[in-house]
Amino acid sequence: MIGNIVAGILAPKGIGAAKATGGTIVYSNGYYYHTFTGNGTFTPLQSLTADYLIVAGGAGGSGWNSLGGAGGGGAGGYLYYSAQSFSVTGYNATIGAGGGSATNGVNSTFVNTATGGGAGSAGNTAGSNGGSGGGGATNSNTVRLGGTGSQGNNGGQAQSPTTFQVGGGGGGAGAVGGNGITSGVTATGGNGGAGLNTLSDWFTATSTGVGGYIAGGGGGSGDNRLTVTYGTGGAGGGATSSNVSTGASATINTGGGGASGNTTGGSGGSGLVIVRYAA
């Protein structure tokens, strides 16, 4: 016997077969990983102890309009659990979709529930609450806060000292969204908050995440009647805003937030579930 082949990956000689079924299975550095990018069932073949990650769908960014700026979408909620006991039964993984323009992301579930990201604000309002909060937007001298993140970070606030409009960035799993501001004839959309890279070895093993990060927030935009600096997407799949009608969408299966657009916000990225246990 040369080794154990699992999903095209050759495990070293002496490594036993995977202890469960379900998802895309790979072996790496002493662990088996089961990745779910769509709905499925994780079924242990024996009692085992495993770690798992749940990422919900990211929210959509908003579209700039005559009533206010455009906030970036918040990342989907991020939940990590270590050393959990699993018995010989099926455990359903439900993967949340990313939200459309100015719409919250959808929850992902696997034993526990990760909350979808909060939508970026369209108009003179605060961002929506979610796993990470959406960016706020304003066309007045009033501060509009970003949404509150329950399993991530808050979205960025917006404050325009003139009648021109601006939006904050969506919150990410690892950092708050940046604030949107105007100064004279310059408008700066808030950057999306960064995602997390604490499980970068997981993402390398499973070919998921973006550059070792996951669940970044979407960028906000300023009033396109001014000189605009558009908000960048947070590391981990968050989308970057630009001078386009429809904002850019986040990377799929990262839970990233969508970017704001001149008319319509970009969609958030779908979520995922990864389960890991020792070989």
N, C-alpha and C positions, 0 to 999 in steps of 0.2 A: 504493500500500500504506500503510495507516494504522499497522499494527503486526502483531506476531505473537501470536495468541491461543493460550494454553496453559492448559488446565484452567479456562477462564473468565477468566483473567487476561490483560489486554492489555499486552504488552510494548511498550516504546517503539519508534518507527520506527527501522529499521536494526539491530535486535537479531535475530539469527538464531534458528532453531528450536532446541529442546532437543537436546542431543548424546547423549541416552540415553533409554531407555524404562523403565517400571516405577514402581510406587507412585503417589502423588498428586503431580503436578508443578505447581509454581508458579514464577513469575519475580518477583524482588524485588531492587531496587537493584544490578543488575549480575550477579546470580547466579540459577541455576536450582537449585531444591530438589526432591528426590525423597523423599517421606515414606512410610514403611511402618508402618502400625498393625496389619497382619496379614501373614502370610507372602507373599512375592513374590520377584521376580527383577529386579535392576538390570542392564540390558544396554546398555553403551555402543555407540553407532553409529560411533565412531571412538576411537582412543586418546586418553585425556584424564587430567588431574590433578584430583583431587577431595579434599575433606575429608569426614569422616563421623563420626557420633555413634551409639553403640549404648547402649541402656538396657535392662537386664534387668527381669524381673518382680519387683515388690516382694513382701515376705513378709507373711503374716497376723499380726495381733496374737493374743494369747492370751486365755483366759477366766479370770477370778478363780475360785478354788475353795478348799476347806478346807485345802489343802496349801500354799498360797502365793499371792502376788499375781499381777498380770497385766502382762506386758511388751508394749510396742508392737513392731510388725514393722519390720524394717530395710528400707531402700530397695534397689532393684535396683542392681547394679553399673553404673557409668558409665564409658564409654571414649570418648575423642575422639582422632582421628588427622587430621593435616593433611598436605596436599600428597602424597597417595598416588597412585601410577600405576595406571591401569586399562586393560586391553586390550579388544579387541572380542570379548567372551565374556559369558556370563551369570554373575552373582554372586548367590547366594541369600541372602535376608534371612529369618531365622526369628525370630519375635517371641514372647518368653516370656510365659506367663500369670502373673498374680498368684497367690500362694499362698493357700490357705484358712486357717481358724483354726489357729494354731500350726504352720503349714507354710511351708517355704521357698518363695520365688519360683522361677520357671523361667528358665533361661538364655536369652539372646537371642544370635543369631550373625549376623555379616556380616563375612566374612573373618576376624575375630577373635571371641572369645566373651566376653560380659559375664555375670557370675555372678549368679544370683538372690539376692535379699535373704535374710538370716537371720531365722528366726521369733522372735517374742517368746516368753519363757519362761512356761510355765504350771506353777506350783508352786515349790518351794524349790530352784531350779536356775539356772544361767547361761543367758543368751540364746544362740541358735544363731549360728554363723558364716555369712557370706555375702558378697555384694557390699558391703553395709553390714550390720553386726551387729544382731541383735534385742536388745531390752531384757531384762535379767535380772529375776528376781523372787524374793522371800524372805518367810518368816514367822518368821524367827529373827534373832538378833543377828549372824549371819554375813553378810558381804558377798558378794553374788552378782553377778559381773561380767556386763556385756553381752557379746554375741558380737563376734568380731573381724571387721572389714570389710577385704576384700582389694582392693576397687575403690571404696572409699568410706570410711566411718568406723565406729568401734565403737559398739555400743549402750550405753545408760546402765546403770549398776549399780544394785542395790537393796540398801538396808540399813535394817532395821527394828530400832530399839533396844528394842522390846517384842515381844510375841508377835503383834502385828497385822501385816498384810500390805501389800506395796507392790510396784510394778513400775517399771522404768526405761523410758525412751523408746527407740525404734528409731533407729539411726544413719541419717544422711542423706548424700548425696553431698558436701555441703559442710561438715558439722559433726557432731560426736559427739552421740549421744542424751543427754538430760538424766537425771540420777540421780533415783531415787525414794527418798523419805525419810519417816519418821514422826517427829513431835515431840508428845509428850503425847497429846492426843486428835485430832490433825490428821494426816492422811495426804496426801502430795503425790506424785502420779504424775509420772514424768519426761516432759518434752516431747520430741517427735521432733526429731531433728537436721535442720537446714535443708538443702535441696537446693542446687544450683548455678544461678547466673544468668549465667555467663560467656558463654553462647550465647543471650542473651535476644533478639538480633536474629533468630536462627534461629526461635525460638518465635513471635515476632511474625509473621514471614513465612509460617510454616506453620500458624498457629493451633493450636499445641501448647503443652505446659507449662501452668503456672498462675501468672499474674502475672510471667512472665519467668523462673520457676524450674522445675526438674525434679528428681525423685528425692529427695523429703523423707521422713523417717522417721515412723512412727506413734506416737501418744501412749500412755503407760502409765497405769495407774490404781492408786489406793490402796484399802485395805480399806473397803468401804462400810458397815461398822459404826462407822466414825469420821466425822469431818468431813473430806470429801474434796475436794481440788483435783485435777481430772483433767488429764492431760497433753494439751497441744495438738499438733496435727500439724505437722510441719516444712514450711516453705514449699516448694512444688513437688509438691503432691499427697498429702502425708502426711495421714492421717485423725486427727481429734481424738477422744479418749476422752470418755465421758459415762456417766451412770448409767442404762444400758440393758442388756438381756439380751445382745444381740449387738452387738459393737462396730461402729463405722462403717467402711466400706470406703474404700480410697484411690481417687483419681481414675484412671480408665482411661488407659492409654498414657502414664503419667508414671513408672512404676516406683516409685510411692510405697508406703510401708508402711501396713498396716492398723492400726486402733486396737484396744486391749484392750476387753473387755466384761465384764459381770458373770458371764456363763456361757460365751459363745463369742466369740472374737476376730473382728474384721472382716477381710475379704480384702485382699490387696495389689493394687496397680494393675498392669496389664499393661505391657509395655515398648514400645519403638519403635526404629526406625532412620531416620536422616535422612542423605542424601547431598547435598552441595553442590558446585557447580563454577561457574566464571566463564562467563558467556554468550559 
